[in-house]
């Protein structure tokens, strides 16, 4: 069980509007590293619907680095790693959208392939409903939902738990 779990929060419906990321590194079934940061989305624009979900507001990210500034750190943590996300399509497309928006290279990240997905894994085991909060409650995994680091850590623990079943 060696992989990296990731979670993004977005400021708008646009995939390149990441405003927070959480990344958790797992080596041989043990969480060995956690990384989390707020991100200034393009023009620091937010939709109220997104703020209602995660609570991040423009004043929280006004002086934070952009995705382009943070990308070397994010890239290093994902390069040549098996990546896991809850609803992987969303997080993979946010990463792709941000990379494209800032004109960055995704070489070595295999973004053209699906990542490991804890939603799909939980469904394959017959678990419903499949929201991260429901999955975590079912398995007593701590979660502060829509906090990017908490979501990534919960996803990592969920993946390890479900993979054993």
N, C-alpha and C positions, 0 to 999 in steps of 0.2 A: 504494500500500500504506500506507494510514493507518487505524489501528485501535488497540484496547486489548485486551491479553490479561490474563486473570485466572485465579487459582487460589485455592481455599479448602481448608483442612484443617478437619476437624470433631472435636469432643471426644466426641460420642456419635453414635448413628444419627439423632438428630433434626436436621432441616435447619436449625434456628435455632441450632445449637451451634457456630458458627464459632469456631475458636481461633487461626487464622492466615489472612492474606490476602497475596497477592502480586499486584501490578498493574504491567504494563509498557506504556508508551505508545510507539507506533510512528508516526512521521511520514515519509511518502514513503520507506518502506522502511528507515528508520534508527531504532533504539531511542533515544528522546530523554529518557525518564524511567523510573525504577523506584521503586516504593513497596512496602514490606513492613512488616508489624507482627504481633506476637502480639495476640490478642484474648482478653479474659476471657469465657468462655462463661457462660450463665446458671447462677448458683450455683457456678460454677467446677467443675462436675461432669464427670468423664471416664469413659469405658469403657476397660477395659484393652485391648480389641481395637483401638481407635483409637490408643491410646498406642503399641502395638506397631507400627503402620503408620508414624506420623510422629515418634514420640519426644517429643512435647510432653506435659508433665505439669502437674498443677495448680499446683505450685510455680513453674512458668515463667510462669503467667498470673495468679497471685493478685493482683498489683498493677498489672496492665495495664488499659487502658481497655476498656470494653464496646463492642460493635458500635454501640450507640446513640451513644456518645461519638465514635467514629471515623467515623460515617456521613457527616458533611459532607465529609470528605476523600475518602472512597470515591465518594460521589455526584458530586463535582466531576470526578473522574477518568473517570467513566463516562458522564456526561450527554451525550446526542446523539452518542455514539460507536458505531461498529461494534465489537461485543465478540466476542472469540474465546476459546474455552476447549477444552481436551481433555476430551471427554465433557461438552459444554456443558450438558446437562440437569442434571447434578449441581450444577455451580457456579451455574447460573441459579436452581435451586431453593433452594440455600443462601442466595443473596442475597435471593430472595423470602421465604424463611422468616424470615430475620433482620429484614427490613424489617417484616414482619407482626408478629413477636414484639415489636418495640420501638415499633410504632404509627407508623411513619415513612411519608413519601410517596415513591412511586417514579415520580412524574411525569417524563416525558422519558427514562426508561430502557428503554422498550419491552420489559418483562419478559414480556409476553404472547406475544411472538414468539420463535422459536428464534434463538439466536446462531449465529455461524459456529463450526463444530465440526471440529477437526482429526482426530478419530476418523472421522467420516463422510467427510471429505475423503480421508484415507488409504485408506479402504475403497473409495471411488469410483475410486481410481487402482490398485486391485488389490493393495494392500499388506496383508499379514497376517503376524504378529499385530499388533494395534493399540494395545497398551498404550503409554503415553507413553515408557516406557523402551525398548521395542522400536523404536518409530519414531525416537527420538533416536539409538539405536545404529546403525540402518540408515543414517542421514544424518550421522553423526559430530557430533551436536549435544551439547554438554556438558550434563550433568544430574546434580544431586544430588536424586534422586527423593524426593518428599514434603516437600521444603522449598518453601514456597509461592512464594517469589520465583524460585527456580531452575525450578520447574515452569512458572510464568507466562512466564519468559524463554524457556525451551525451547519452549513452545507458540507463542510469537510467531515464533521462528526456524523452527519446523516449518511454521507457516502460510505464511510467506513462501516457504519452499522448495517446499512442495507446490503452492502457487498458481501457481508458474512452470511446473509440469509439465503 
